[in-house]
């Protein structure tokens, strides 16, 4: 799996193939199937390696700080392997590290007073923000057409600040946490952080 992750880190997710991994390991492609069942298992293994590198300590309190810390560590872990980020959208979490992370996060949210039906949507909201903020692409001016045909006021799109992905994350995580705090206060006023 480390060879597969190194391949993606160096060449991107489109380079992921059993023949390319086998070549890196100095073996023939078919011999890999003695150890793995296919591409999905490779992707699961890569995700497992990346999640295992993350410091996802859910013992931090209050819950708002736990979510903020979790989101920042999750994003830092993905930032160490930016070419692997698209893989986190291709398959549901199945690795033991990811499943353990879900369990600990759900337990922390339950302790904070969140009803069961909110747990997965809260986690998915953060994951969507984290992965989405990393996948934002700049829109080259030439893809939008001739300048004279563009509507006025597109400067933020045409000339985004160099740190717009980081700003997207910061604005999003702050808004999510504040919005969730307001929601929990409405559901359970006694559970204020």
Helices and strands as residue ranges (DSSP letters): H 2-11, G 13-15, H 18-25, H 29-32, H 39-53, H 63-79, G 82-89, H 96-111, H 116-135, G 141-143, G 147-149, H 155-158, H 164-187, G 189-191
